[in-house]
Amino acid sequence: MAAHNLPPEFAWLLNELFSEVLDGRNETLTDGVQRALGRRPKDFFAYATETAASGVWSN
């Protein structure tokens, strides 16, 4: 980030986010998808694979 002349606070923030906030310790599963959609949640990889195969993201 320093090579791109960004403030040191940006580097600090990214470090804080990836080492403290997004480290997985706050990860919990809930039943929100089940309650909202009436079905079990899908793994993101499965969702992306199925959606890509449907052609909806193609131009």
PQR file of N, CA, C, O and H, with PARSE charges and radii, in Angstrom:
ATOM      1  N   MET A   1       0.824  -1.179   0.000 -0.4000 1.5000
ATOM      2  CA  MET A   1       0.000   0.000   0.000 -0.0000 2.0000
ATOM      3  C   MET A   1       0.870   1.244   0.000  0.5500 1.7000
ATOM      4  O   MET A   1       0.510   2.261  -0.594 -0.5500 1.4000
ATOM      5  N   ALA A   2       2.012   1.165   0.666 -0.4000 1.5000
ATOM      6  CA  ALA A   2       2.923   2.307   0.690 -0.0000 2.0000
ATOM      7  C   ALA A   2       3.419   2.626  -0.711  0.5500 1.7000
ATOM      8  O   ALA A   2       3.626   3.792  -1.048 -0.5500 1.4000
ATOM      9  H   ALA A   2       2.304   0.339   1.149  0.4000 1.0000
ATOM     10  N   ALA A   3       3.611   1.592  -1.533 -0.4000 1.5000
ATOM     11  CA  ALA A   3       4.074   1.813  -2.899 -0.0000 2.0000
ATOM     12  C   ALA A   3       3.060   2.592  -3.730  0.5500 1.7000
ATOM     13  O   ALA A   3       3.410   3.203  -4.740 -0.5500 1.4000
ATOM     14  H   ALA A   3       3.443   0.645  -1.260  0.4000 1.0000
ATOM     15  N   HIS A   4       1.808   2.566  -3.298 -0.4000 1.5000
ATOM     16  CA  HIS A   4       0.746   3.282  -4.003 -0.0000 2.0000
ATOM     17  C   HIS A   4       0.379   4.579  -3.295  0.5500 1.7000
ATOM     18  O   HIS A   4      -0.646   5.195  -3.587 -0.5500 1.4000
ATOM     19  H   HIS A   4       1.524   2.070  -2.477  0.4000 1.0000
ATOM     20  N   ASN A   5       1.240   4.985  -2.356 -0.4000 1.5000
ATOM     21  CA  ASN A   5       1.054   6.244  -1.619 -0.0000 2.0000
ATOM     22  C   ASN A   5      -0.256   6.326  -0.854  0.5500 1.7000
ATOM     23  O   ASN A   5      -0.832   7.405  -0.715 -0.5500 1.4000
ATOM     24  H   ASN A   5       2.073   4.485  -2.119  0.4000 1.0000
ATOM     25  N   LEU A   6      -0.722   5.204  -0.364 -0.4000 1.5000
ATOM     26  CA  LEU A   6      -1.920   5.205   0.465 -0.0000 2.0000
ATOM     27  C   LEU A   6      -1.522   5.454   1.916  0.5500 1.7000
ATOM     28  O   LEU A   6      -0.427   5.077   2.334 -0.5500 1.4000
ATOM     29  H   LEU A   6      -0.254   4.327  -0.477  0.4000 1.0000
ATOM     30  N   PRO A   7      -2.390   6.075   2.670 -0.5600 1.5000
ATOM     31  CA  PRO A   7      -2.068   6.380   4.063  0.2800 2.0000
ATOM     32  C   PRO A   7      -1.813   5.108   4.871  0.5500 1.7000
ATOM     33  O   PRO A   7      -2.416   4.071   4.597 -0.5500 1.4000
ATOM     34  N   PRO A   8      -0.926   5.181   5.861 -0.5600 1.5000
ATOM     35  CA  PRO A   8      -0.644   4.009   6.702  0.2800 2.0000
ATOM     36  C   PRO A   8      -1.878   3.471   7.406  0.5500 1.7000
ATOM     37  O   PRO A   8      -1.932   2.293   7.759 -0.5500 1.4000
ATOM     38  N   GLU A   9      -2.871   4.331   7.612 -0.4000 1.5000
ATOM     39  CA  GLU A   9      -4.111   3.895   8.266 -0.0000 2.0000
ATOM     40  C   GLU A   9      -4.833   2.828   7.439  0.5500 1.7000
ATOM     41  O   GLU A   9      -5.501   1.959   7.998 -0.5500 1.4000
ATOM     42  H   GLU A   9      -2.828   5.288   7.326  0.4000 1.0000
ATOM     43  N   PHE A  10      -4.703   2.891   6.124 -0.4000 1.5000
ATOM     44  CA  PHE A  10      -5.326   1.885   5.268 -0.0000 2.0000
ATOM     45  C   PHE A  10      -4.705   0.519   5.520  0.5500 1.7000
ATOM     46  O   PHE A  10      -5.409  -0.482   5.653 -0.5500 1.4000
ATOM     47  H   PHE A  10      -4.161   3.597   5.670  0.4000 1.0000
ATOM     48  N   ALA A  11      -3.383   0.491   5.584 -0.4000 1.5000
ATOM     49  CA  ALA A  11      -2.691  -0.777   5.858 -0.0000 2.0000
ATOM     50  C   ALA A  11      -3.076  -1.294   7.225  0.5500 1.7000
ATOM     51  O   ALA A  11      -3.309  -2.491   7.396 -0.5500 1.4000
ATOM     52  H   ALA A  11      -2.811   1.304   5.477  0.4000 1.0000
ATOM     53  N   TRP A  12      -3.145  -0.415   8.190 -0.4000 1.5000
ATOM     54  CA  TRP A  12      -3.540  -0.828   9.537 -0.0000 2.0000
ATOM     55  C   TRP A  12      -4.948  -1.411   9.516  0.5500 1.7000
ATOM     56  O   TRP A  12      -5.196  -2.463  10.104 -0.5500 1.4000
ATOM     57  H   TRP A  12      -2.956   0.558   8.051  0.4000 1.0000
ATOM     58  N   LEU A  13      -5.874  -0.726   8.837 -0.4000 1.5000
ATOM     59  CA  LEU A  13      -7.259  -1.186   8.787 -0.0000 2.0000
ATOM     60  C   LEU A  13      -7.369  -2.559   8.138  0.5500 1.7000
ATOM     61  O   LEU A  13      -8.054  -3.438   8.663 -0.5500 1.4000
ATOM     62  H   LEU A  13      -5.672   0.129   8.359  0.4000 1.0000
ATOM     63  N   LEU A  14      -6.703  -2.754   7.004 -0.4000 1.5000
ATOM     64  CA  LEU A  14      -6.748  -4.066   6.354 -0.0000 2.0000
ATOM     65  C   LEU A  14      -6.155  -5.149   7.238  0.5500 1.7000
ATOM     66  O   LEU A  14      -6.698  -6.251   7.326 -0.5500 1.4000
ATOM     67  H   LEU A  14      -6.146  -2.041   6.578  0.4000 1.0000
ATOM     68  N   ASN A  15      -5.052  -4.843   7.888 -0.4000 1.5000
ATOM     69  CA  ASN A  15      -4.457  -5.809   8.809 -0.0000 2.0000
ATOM     70  C   ASN A  15      -5.421  -6.137   9.943  0.5500 1.7000
ATOM     71  O   ASN A  15      -5.592  -7.303  10.297 -0.5500 1.4000
ATOM     72  H   ASN A  15      -4.612  -3.948   7.816  0.4000 1.0000
ATOM     73  N   GLU A  16      -6.036  -5.135  10.498 -0.4000 1.5000
ATOM     74  CA  GLU A  16      -7.007  -5.334  11.589 -0.0000 2.0000
ATOM     75  C   GLU A  16      -8.183  -6.181  11.113  0.5500 1.7000
ATOM     76  O   GLU A  16      -8.604  -7.107  11.806 -0.5500 1.4000
ATOM     77  H   GLU A  16      -5.898  -4.188  10.210  0.4000 1.0000
ATOM     78  N   LEU A  17      -8.708  -5.871   9.945 -0.4000 1.5000
ATOM     79  CA  LEU A  17      -9.852  -6.617   9.418 -0.0000 2.0000
ATOM     80  C   LEU A  17      -9.528  -8.092   9.226  0.5500 1.7000
ATOM     81  O   LEU A  17     -10.286  -8.960   9.658 -0.5500 1.4000
ATOM     82  H   LEU A  17      -8.365  -5.119   9.381  0.4000 1.0000
ATOM     83  N   PHE A  18      -8.397  -8.377   8.575 -0.4000 1.5000
ATOM     84  CA  PHE A  18      -8.082  -9.756   8.244 -0.0000 2.0000
ATOM     85  C   PHE A  18      -7.486 -10.550   9.388  0.5500 1.7000
ATOM     86  O   PHE A  18      -7.563 -11.779   9.382 -0.5500 1.4000
ATOM     87  H   PHE A  18      -7.781  -7.672   8.224  0.4000 1.0000
ATOM     88  N   SER A  19      -6.895  -9.889  10.368 -0.4000 1.5000
ATOM     89  CA  SER A  19      -6.301 -10.635  11.481 -0.0000 2.0000
ATOM     90  C   SER A  19      -7.209 -10.712  12.697  0.5500 1.7000
ATOM     91  O   SER A  19      -7.061 -11.618  13.518 -0.5500 1.4000
ATOM     92  H   SER A  19      -6.832  -8.891  10.373  0.4000 1.0000
ATOM     93  N   GLU A  20      -8.141  -9.783  12.829 -0.4000 1.5000
ATOM     94  CA  GLU A  20      -8.988  -9.757  14.023 -0.0000 2.0000
ATOM     95  C   GLU A  20     -10.467  -9.971  13.714  0.5500 1.7000
ATOM     96  O   GLU A  20     -11.128 -10.789  14.354 -0.5500 1.4000
ATOM     97  H   GLU A  20      -8.261  -9.047  12.162  0.4000 1.0000
ATOM     98  N   VAL A  21     -10.977  -9.245  12.747 -0.4000 1.5000
ATOM     99  CA  VAL A  21     -12.413  -9.266  12.487 -0.0000 2.0000
ATOM    100  C   VAL A  21     -12.821 -10.480  11.653  0.5500 1.7000
ATOM    101  O   VAL A  21     -13.810 -11.143  11.964 -0.5500 1.4000
ATOM    102  H   VAL A  21     -10.440  -8.581  12.226  0.4000 1.0000
ATOM    103  N   LEU A  22     -12.070 -10.768  10.608 -0.4000 1.5000
ATOM    104  CA  LEU A  22     -12.444 -11.822   9.666 -0.0000 2.0000
ATOM    105  C   LEU A  22     -11.641 -13.101   9.856  0.5500 1.7000
ATOM    106  O   LEU A  22     -11.388 -13.822   8.891 -0.5500 1.4000
ATOM    107  H   LEU A  22     -11.266 -10.230  10.355  0.4000 1.0000
ATOM    108  N   ASP A  23     -11.244 -13.384  11.074 -0.4000 1.5000
ATOM    109  CA  ASP A  23     -10.409 -14.562  11.324 -0.0000 2.0000
ATOM    110  C   ASP A  23     -11.217 -15.825  11.592  0.5500 1.7000
ATOM    111  O   ASP A  23     -10.640 -16.889  11.820 -0.5500 1.4000
ATOM    112  H   ASP A  23     -11.450 -12.798  11.858  0.4000 1.0000
ATOM    113  N   GLY A  24     -12.544 -15.725  11.567 -0.4000 1.5000
ATOM    114  CA  GLY A  24     -13.395 -16.897  11.738 -0.0000 2.0000
ATOM    115  C   GLY A  24     -13.930 -17.095  13.144  0.5500 1.7000
ATOM    116  O   GLY A  24     -14.843 -17.899  13.331 -0.5500 1.4000
ATOM    117  H   GLY A  24     -13.012 -14.861  11.381  0.4000 1.0000
ATOM    118  N   ARG A  25     -13.410 -16.405  14.128 -0.4000 1.5000
ATOM    119  CA  ARG A  25     -13.876 -16.627  15.504 -0.0000 2.0000
ATOM    120  C   ARG A  25     -15.315 -16.161  15.721  0.5500 1.7000
ATOM    121  O   ARG A  25     -15.985 -16.621  16.646 -0.5500 1.4000
ATOM    122  H   ARG A  25     -12.669 -15.752  13.976  0.4000 1.0000
ATOM    123  N   ASN A  26     -15.787 -15.255  14.876 -0.4000 1.5000
ATOM    124  CA  ASN A  26     -17.161 -14.772  15.007 -0.0000 2.0000
ATOM    125  C   ASN A  26     -18.128 -15.486  14.074  0.5500 1.7000
ATOM    126  O   ASN A  26     -19.287 -15.094  13.944 -0.5500 1.4000
ATOM    127  H   ASN A  26     -15.242 -14.882  14.125  0.4000 1.0000
ATOM    128  N   GLU A  27     -17.641 -16.535  13.431 -0.4000 1.5000
ATOM    129  CA  GLU A  27     -18.446 -17.263  12.467 -0.0000 2.0000
ATOM    130  C   GLU A  27     -19.423 -18.187  13.179  0.5500 1.7000
ATOM    131  O   GLU A  27     -19.017 -19.044  13.964 -0.5500 1.4000
ATOM    132  H   GLU A  27     -16.700 -16.854  13.537  0.4000 1.0000
ATOM    133  N   THR A  28     -20.687 -18.014  12.907 -0.4000 1.5000
ATOM    134  CA  THR A  28     -21.712 -18.898  13.459 -0.0000 2.0000
ATOM    135  C   THR A  28     -22.778 -19.130  12.393  0.5500 1.7000
ATOM    136  O   THR A  28     -23.071 -18.246  11.589 -0.5500 1.4000
ATOM    137  H   THR A  28     -21.017 -17.318  12.270  0.4000 1.0000
ATOM    138  N   LEU A  29     -23.336 -20.296  12.399 -0.4000 1.5000
ATOM    139  CA  LEU A  29     -24.433 -20.601  11.494 -0.0000 2.0000
ATOM    140  C   LEU A  29     -25.752 -20.328  12.195  0.5500 1.7000
ATOM    141  O   LEU A  29     -25.909 -20.599  13.385 -0.5500 1.4000
ATOM    142  H   LEU A  29     -23.097 -21.014  13.053  0.4000 1.0000
ATOM    143  N   THR A  30     -26.685 -19.795  11.450 -0.4000 1.5000
ATOM    144  CA  THR A  30     -28.021 -19.545  11.994 -0.0000 2.0000
ATOM    145  C   THR A  30     -29.045 -20.164  11.057  0.5500 1.7000
ATOM    146  O   THR A  30     -28.691 -20.731  10.024 -0.5500 1.4000
ATOM    147  H   THR A  30     -26.558 -19.574  10.483  0.4000 1.0000
ATOM    148  N   ASP A  31     -30.290 -20.053  11.415 -0.4000 1.5000
ATOM    149  CA  ASP A  31     -31.361 -20.638  10.601 -0.0000 2.0000
ATOM    150  C   ASP A  31     -32.066 -19.585   9.739  0.5500 1.7000
ATOM    151  O   ASP A  31     -33.201 -19.799   9.314 -0.5500 1.4000
ATOM    152  H   ASP A  31     -30.578 -19.593  12.255  0.4000 1.0000
ATOM    153  N   GLY A  32     -31.410 -18.460   9.478 -0.4000 1.5000
ATOM    154  CA  GLY A  32     -32.035 -17.362   8.738 -0.0000 2.0000
ATOM    155  C   GLY A  32     -32.484 -17.739   7.341  0.5500 1.7000
ATOM    156  O   GLY A  32     -33.585 -17.366   6.936 -0.5500 1.4000
ATOM    157  H   GLY A  32     -30.487 -18.286   9.824  0.4000 1.0000
ATOM    158  N   VAL A  33     -31.666 -18.470   6.587 -0.4000 1.5000
ATOM    159  CA  VAL A  33     -32.052 -18.871   5.232 -0.0000 2.0000
ATOM    160  C   VAL A  33     -33.252 -19.805   5.298  0.5500 1.7000
ATOM    161  O   VAL A  33     -34.207 -19.647   4.537 -0.5500 1.4000
ATOM    162  H   VAL A  33     -30.771 -18.773   6.916  0.4000 1.0000
ATOM    163  N   GLN A  34     -33.208 -20.765   6.195 -0.4000 1.5000
ATOM    164  CA  GLN A  34     -34.315 -21.712   6.344 -0.0000 2.0000
ATOM    165  C   GLN A  34     -35.615 -20.966   6.659  0.5500 1.7000
ATOM    166  O   GLN A  34     -36.660 -21.252   6.075 -0.5500 1.4000
ATOM    167  H   GLN A  34     -32.433 -20.893   6.813  0.4000 1.0000
ATOM    168  N   ARG A  35     -35.542 -20.030   7.568 -0.4000 1.5000
ATOM    169  CA  ARG A  35     -36.753 -19.292   7.951 -0.0000 2.0000
ATOM    170  C   ARG A  35     -37.234 -18.372   6.839  0.5500 1.7000
ATOM    171  O   ARG A  35     -38.437 -18.270   6.600 -0.5500 1.4000
ATOM    172  H   ARG A  35     -34.694 -19.797   8.044  0.4000 1.0000
ATOM    173  N   ALA A  36     -36.299 -17.695   6.147 -0.4000 1.5000
ATOM    174  CA  ALA A  36     -36.694 -16.733   5.118 -0.0000 2.0000
ATOM    175  C   ALA A  36     -37.136 -17.400   3.821  0.5500 1.7000
ATOM    176  O   ALA A  36     -38.106 -16.967   3.200 -0.5500 1.4000
ATOM    177  H   ALA A  36     -35.322 -17.778   6.342  0.4000 1.0000
ATOM    178  N   LEU A  37     -36.432 -18.445   3.411 -0.4000 1.5000
ATOM    179  CA  LEU A  37     -36.707 -19.052   2.107 -0.0000 2.0000
ATOM    180  C   LEU A  37     -37.428 -20.394   2.187  0.5500 1.7000
ATOM    181  O   LEU A  37     -37.899 -20.917   1.176 -0.5500 1.4000
ATOM    182  H   LEU A  37     -35.644 -18.797   3.915  0.4000 1.0000
ATOM    183  N   GLY A  38     -37.510 -20.943   3.392 -0.4000 1.5000
ATOM    184  CA  GLY A  38     -38.186 -22.224   3.544 -0.0000 2.0000
ATOM    185  C   GLY A  38     -37.384 -23.406   3.016  0.5500 1.7000
ATOM    186  O   GLY A  38     -37.950 -24.459   2.724 -0.5500 1.4000
ATOM    187  H   GLY A  38     -37.128 -20.518   4.213  0.4000 1.0000
ATOM    188  N   ARG A  39     -36.070 -23.238   2.893 -0.4000 1.5000
ATOM    189  CA  ARG A  39     -35.218 -24.338   2.447 -0.0000 2.0000
ATOM    190  C   ARG A  39     -33.869 -24.224   3.141  0.5500 1.7000
ATOM    191  O   ARG A  39     -33.518 -23.178   3.687 -0.5500 1.4000
ATOM    192  H   ARG A  39     -35.610 -22.383   3.130  0.4000 1.0000
ATOM    193  N   ARG A  40     -33.125 -25.317   3.107 -0.4000 1.5000
ATOM    194  CA  ARG A  40     -31.790 -25.302   3.697 -0.0000 2.0000
ATOM    195  C   ARG A  40     -30.871 -24.416   2.866  0.5500 1.7000
ATOM    196  O   ARG A  40     -31.053 -24.309   1.653 -0.5500 1.4000
ATOM    197  H   ARG A  40     -33.411 -26.167   2.664  0.4000 1.0000
ATOM    198  N   PRO A  41     -29.898 -23.785   3.490 -0.5600 1.5000
ATOM    199  CA  PRO A  41     -28.966 -22.955   2.731  0.2800 2.0000
ATOM    200  C   PRO A  41     -28.050 -23.800   1.847  0.5500 1.7000
ATOM    201  O   PRO A  41     -27.807 -24.976   2.118 -0.5500 1.4000
ATOM    202  N   LYS A  42     -27.552 -23.172   0.787 -0.4000 1.5000
ATOM    203  CA  LYS A  42     -26.602 -23.831  -0.112 -0.0000 2.0000
ATOM    204  C   LYS A  42     -25.204 -23.318   0.189  0.5500 1.7000
ATOM    205  O   LYS A  42     -25.023 -22.178   0.616 -0.5500 1.4000
ATOM    206  H   LYS A  42     -27.750 -22.216   0.567  0.4000 1.0000
ATOM    207  N   ASP A  43     -24.240 -24.157  -0.036 -0.4000 1.5000
ATOM    208  CA  ASP A  43     -22.848 -23.752  -0.019 -0.0000 2.0000
ATOM    209  C   ASP A  43     -22.641 -22.754  -1.154  0.5500 1.7000
ATOM    210  O   ASP A  43     -23.210 -22.929  -2.232 -0.5500 1.4000
ATOM    211  H   ASP A  43     -24.386 -25.083  -0.383  0.4000 1.0000
ATOM    212  N   PHE A  44     -21.837 -21.708  -0.936 -0.4000 1.5000
ATOM    213  CA  PHE A  44     -21.655 -20.694  -1.972 -0.0000 2.0000
ATOM    214  C   PHE A  44     -21.074 -21.281  -3.252  0.5500 1.7000
ATOM    215  O   PHE A  44     -21.480 -20.891  -4.346 -0.5500 1.4000
ATOM    216  H   PHE A  44     -21.375 -21.565  -0.061  0.4000 1.0000
ATOM    217  N   PHE A  45     -20.135 -22.210  -3.133 -0.4000 1.5000
ATOM    218  CA  PHE A  45     -19.548 -22.826  -4.322 -0.0000 2.0000
ATOM    219  C   PHE A  45     -20.632 -23.529  -5.142  0.5500 1.7000
ATOM    220  O   PHE A  45     -20.652 -23.419  -6.368 -0.5500 1.4000
ATOM    221  H   PHE A  45     -19.805 -22.528  -2.244  0.4000 1.0000
ATOM    222  N   ALA A  46     -21.528 -24.248  -4.472 -0.4000 1.5000
ATOM    223  CA  ALA A  46     -22.617 -24.932  -5.181 -0.0000 2.0000
ATOM    224  C   ALA A  46     -23.543 -23.925  -5.845  0.5500 1.7000
ATOM    225  O   ALA A  46     -23.961 -24.120  -6.986 -0.5500 1.4000
ATOM    226  H   ALA A  46     -21.512 -24.338  -3.476  0.4000 1.0000
ATOM    227  N   TYR A  47     -23.864 -22.851  -5.135 -0.4000 1.5000
ATOM    228  CA  TYR A  47     -24.714 -21.803  -5.710 -0.0000 2.0000
ATOM    229  C   TYR A  47     -24.071 -21.208  -6.961  0.5500 1.7000
ATOM    230  O   TYR A  47     -24.717 -21.092  -8.003 -0.5500 1.4000
ATOM    231  H   TYR A  47     -23.525 -22.693  -4.208  0.4000 1.0000
ATOM    232  N   ALA A  48     -22.783 -20.828  -6.854 -0.4000 1.5000
ATOM    233  CA  ALA A  48     -22.099 -20.197  -7.975 -0.0000 2.0000
ATOM    234  C   ALA A  48     -21.998 -21.142  -9.166  0.5500 1.7000
ATOM    235  O   ALA A  48     -22.189 -20.725 -10.309 -0.5500 1.4000
ATOM    236  H   ALA A  48     -22.258 -20.922  -6.008  0.4000 1.0000
ATOM    237  N   THR A  49     -21.700 -22.408  -8.907 -0.4000 1.5000
ATOM    238  CA  THR A  49     -21.588 -23.396  -9.977 -0.0000 2.0000
ATOM    239  C   THR A  49     -22.921 -23.580 -10.692  0.5500 1.7000
ATOM    240  O   THR A  49     -22.976 -23.581 -11.921 -0.5500 1.4000
ATOM    241  H   THR A  49     -21.544 -22.747  -7.979  0.4000 1.0000
ATOM    242  N   GLU A  50     -23.989 -23.735  -9.927 -0.4000 1.5000
ATOM    243  CA  GLU A  50     -25.322 -23.921 -10.526 -0.0000 2.0000
ATOM    244  C   GLU A  50     -25.769 -22.684 -11.293  0.5500 1.7000
ATOM    245  O   GLU A  50     -26.328 -22.795 -12.384 -0.5500 1.4000
ATOM    246  H   GLU A  50     -23.945 -23.735  -8.928  0.4000 1.0000
ATOM    247  N   THR A  51     -25.524 -21.511 -10.725 -0.4000 1.5000
ATOM    248  CA  THR A  51     -25.949 -20.279 -11.377 -0.0000 2.0000
ATOM    249  C   THR A  51     -25.164 -20.039 -12.660  0.5500 1.7000
ATOM    250  O   THR A  51     -25.738 -19.639 -13.673 -0.5500 1.4000
ATOM    251  H   THR A  51     -25.069 -21.422  -9.839  0.4000 1.0000
ATOM    252  N   ALA A  52     -23.857 -20.280 -12.626 -0.4000 1.5000
ATOM    253  CA  ALA A  52     -23.043 -20.122 -13.837 -0.0000 2.0000
ATOM    254  C   ALA A  52     -23.511 -21.073 -14.928  0.5500 1.7000
ATOM    255  O   ALA A  52     -23.568 -20.695 -16.098 -0.5500 1.4000
ATOM    256  H   ALA A  52     -23.391 -20.605 -11.804  0.4000 1.0000
ATOM    257  N   ALA A  53     -23.842 -22.295 -14.557 -0.4000 1.5000
ATOM    258  CA  ALA A  53     -24.298 -23.286 -15.541 -0.0000 2.0000
ATOM    259  C   ALA A  53     -25.643 -22.900 -16.148  0.5500 1.7000
ATOM    260  O   ALA A  53     -25.962 -23.319 -17.260 -0.5500 1.4000
ATOM    261  H   ALA A  53     -23.795 -22.602 -13.606  0.4000 1.0000
ATOM    262  N   SER A  54     -26.430 -22.109 -15.432 -0.4000 1.5000
ATOM    263  CA  SER A  54     -27.739 -21.712 -15.950 -0.0000 2.0000
ATOM    264  C   SER A  54     -27.627 -20.689 -17.077  0.5500 1.7000
ATOM    265  O   SER A  54     -28.574 -20.501 -17.841 -0.5500 1.4000
ATOM    266  H   SER A  54     -26.171 -21.768 -14.529  0.4000 1.0000
ATOM    267  N   GLY A  55     -26.464 -20.021 -17.185 -0.4000 1.5000
ATOM    268  CA  GLY A  55     -26.263 -19.042 -18.227 -0.0000 2.0000
ATOM    269  C   GLY A  55     -26.721 -17.639 -17.883  0.5500 1.7000
ATOM    270  O   GLY A  55     -26.571 -16.727 -18.696 -0.5500 1.4000
ATOM    271  H   GLY A  55     -25.695 -20.174 -16.564  0.4000 1.0000
ATOM    272  N   VAL A  56     -27.261 -17.449 -16.725 -0.4000 1.5000
ATOM    273  CA  VAL A  56     -27.808 -16.140 -16.357 -0.0000 2.0000
ATOM    274  C   VAL A  56     -26.720 -15.061 -16.282  0.5500 1.7000
ATOM    275  O   VAL A  56     -27.027 -13.879 -16.441 -0.5500 1.4000
ATOM    276  H   VAL A  56     -27.383 -18.190 -16.064  0.4000 1.0000
ATOM    277  N   TRP A  57     -25.475 -15.434 -16.048 -0.4000 1.5000
ATOM    278  CA  TRP A  57     -24.382 -14.459 -15.972 -0.0000 2.0000
ATOM    279  C   TRP A  57     -23.712 -14.247 -17.322  0.5500 1.7000
ATOM    280  O   TRP A  57     -22.799 -13.428 -17.422 -0.5500 1.4000
ATOM    281  H   TRP A  57     -25.226 -16.393 -15.918  0.4000 1.0000
ATOM    282  N   SER A  58     -24.129 -14.947 -18.351 -0.4000 1.5000
ATOM    283  CA  SER A  58     -23.521 -14.804 -19.667 -0.0000 2.0000
ATOM    284  C   SER A  58     -24.083 -13.580 -20.383  0.5500 1.7000
ATOM    285  O   SER A  58     -25.232 -13.190 -20.173 -0.5500 1.4000
ATOM    286  H   SER A  58     -24.870 -15.613 -18.270  0.4000 1.0000
ATOM    287  N   ASN A  59     -23.268 -12.997 -21.215 -0.4000 1.5000
ATOM    288  CA  ASN A  59     -23.735 -11.824 -21.989 -0.0000 2.0000
ATOM    289  C   ASN A  59     -24.418 -12.248 -23.248  0.5500 1.7000
ATOM    290  O   ASN A  59     -24.872 -11.402 -24.019 -0.5500 1.4000
ATOM    291  H   ASN A  59     -22.335 -13.314 -21.386  0.4000 1.0000
TER
END
